[in-house]
Amino acid sequence: MPSRRALVRRPSPRLAEGLVTHVERRPVDAEAALAQWEAYAAALREHGWETVETSPADDCPDGVFVEDTVVMFRNVALITRPGAESRRPETTAVEETLARLGCSVNWVWPPGTLEGGDVLKIGDTVYVGRGGRTNAAGVQQLRAAFEPLGARVVPVPVSKVLHLKSAVTALPDGTVIGYEPLVEQPSLFPRFLPVPEEPGAHVVLLGGGKLLMAASAPKTAELFADLGYDPVQVDISEFEKLEGCVTCLSVRLRDLQA
């Protein structure tokens, strides 16, 4: 039986020093952030996901945003090379954890840069944001790793937000959702649904129509409920101060064998 695992990493005590690019820096409460992270991980477990905690990276303020360290396609893990140099040490422990879980591991090499937050998978289509953290060489290496496995790689320009998935994610039926003022070219997606709040653009698919999403997007939660989905709301306000969202805090490992 395929397992449903989610890779997570607890926040560093230095979280407040995390990078900010498109927002003003605000004070971050590390203790509150840890409590929010624990509640986030608990929500995953409550909805059928086994959480796999990779080693802490206490010297890496952004290490909790584990999504950026790896891109999964089937059972292949592409270990990224973050565009922010200070984040590159985050990948080592993630690589070790995924190798233990039985993943086939590939790497992004210089001069390529790629961060997992720039990658949105919908079925076999892999959208990859080309912006401040992911460069053309990174896109080429992702294509070389995943196209032989059946992926169709579609580059998408990103300039208004940190990562592609800061602007868009997708509903279970493949409809791309986004906060329109931050989406470069909605027409690139076959189906696009604008949402009324910026944090509402981010959902983690828990299965069975359940959508893990930020508590800071109540109007969007109502919209999703009206469409027949079941929003599961979590408070991630401390991480939102660092341009984080619900997708950043885990990597879903859907295709590994238990």
GISULRA-V645480 format. One record per pair of residues at least 4 apart in sequence whose ideal C-beta (glycine too) atoms are under 6 Angstrom apart, sorted by the first residue. I is the first residue (numbers start at 1). J is the second residue. D is the distance in whole Angstrom. If there is no record, write none. Layout:
i = [I;I]
j = [J;J]
d = [D;D]
This chain:
i = [1;3;3;4;4;5;5;5;6;6;6;6;6;7;7;7;8;8;8;8;9;9;9;9;10;11;11;11;11;11;12;12;12;12;13;13;14;15;15;15;15;16;17;18;18;18;19;19;20;21;22;22;23;26;28;28;29;32;33;36;36;36;39;40;40;41;43;43;44;44;45;47;47;54;54;54;55;57;57;60;60;62;63;65;65;66;67;67;67;67;67;68;68;68;68;69;69;69;69;70;70;70;70;70;71;71;71;72;73;73;73;74;74;75;75;75;75;76;77;77;77;78;78;79;79;79;80;80;80;80;81;81;81;82;82;82;83;83;83;91;98;99;101;106;108;108;108;108;111;112;112;112;113;113;113;114;114;115;115;117;117;117;118;118;118;118;118;119;120;120;120;121;122;122;124;124;124;125;126;126;127;127;128;128;128;129;129;129;129;129;130;130;130;130;131;131;134;139;143;143;146;147;156;156;157;158;160;161;161;161;162;162;165;165;167;167;167;168;168;169;169;170;170;171;172;175;175;176;176;177;177;177;178;178;179;179;179;180;186;195;195;195;196;196;197;197;197;199;199;199;200;200;202;202;202;203;203;204;204;204;206;206;209;209;210;210;211;211;211;212;212;213;213;213;214;214;215;215;221;221;224;224;225;236;239;244]
j = [258;256;258;48;49;50;52;253;44;49;51;250;252;52;66;251;41;51;53;250;54;63;64;66;56;15;33;34;37;64;58;60;61;63;30;58;61;28;30;33;61;28;61;61;62;242;62;84;25;162;161;162;243;241;238;241;238;238;238;235;236;238;234;234;249;51;232;234;49;51;51;206;210;93;94;97;93;63;90;89;90;87;90;244;248;251;116;117;247;248;251;82;115;116;117;80;90;91;94;77;79;94;116;251;78;116;119;77;146;149;151;149;255;103;104;255;256;104;98;103;105;106;145;91;95;107;108;114;115;116;108;112;113;87;88;115;113;115;133;95;103;105;256;145;112;114;138;141;137;137;138;141;134;135;138;134;138;133;134;163;165;248;128;129;134;163;164;128;127;164;165;126;170;174;150;151;152;152;151;153;154;156;139;142;155;134;156;158;163;164;134;139;155;157;158;159;138;155;147;153;151;151;164;188;184;164;182;166;167;182;166;243;169;247;178;182;183;176;178;202;203;174;176;175;205;191;193;189;192;193;195;201;183;201;195;198;201;194;192;200;201;220;219;220;217;219;220;214;216;217;217;220;245;246;247;211;213;212;246;247;210;212;229;230;230;232;224;229;231;232;246;231;233;246;236;246;233;235;231;233;229;231;231;240;244;248]
d = [6;6;4;6;5;5;5;4;5;5;5;4;5;5;6;4;5;5;6;5;5;6;6;5;6;5;5;6;5;4;5;6;5;5;6;6;4;6;5;5;6;4;4;4;5;4;6;6;5;5;6;6;6;5;5;5;6;5;4;6;6;6;6;5;6;5;6;5;4;6;6;4;6;5;5;4;4;3;5;6;5;5;5;6;4;6;5;6;6;5;5;6;4;5;5;6;5;5;4;5;6;5;6;6;5;5;5;6;5;6;6;6;5;6;6;5;6;5;5;4;5;5;5;5;5;5;5;5;6;6;4;6;5;4;5;5;4;6;3;6;4;6;6;5;5;5;6;5;5;4;4;5;6;5;5;5;3;4;6;3;5;6;6;4;4;5;5;5;4;6;6;5;5;5;5;6;6;5;5;5;5;5;5;6;6;6;5;4;6;3;6;6;5;6;3;6;5;5;5;4;4;5;6;6;5;5;5;4;5;5;5;5;6;5;5;5;5;5;4;5;5;6;5;5;6;4;5;4;5;5;5;6;4;5;6;4;5;4;4;4;6;5;5;6;4;6;5;4;5;4;4;3;4;5;5;4;5;4;5;6;4;5;5;5;5;5;6;5;5;5;5;6;6;6;5;6;4;5;4;6;4;5;6;6;3;5]
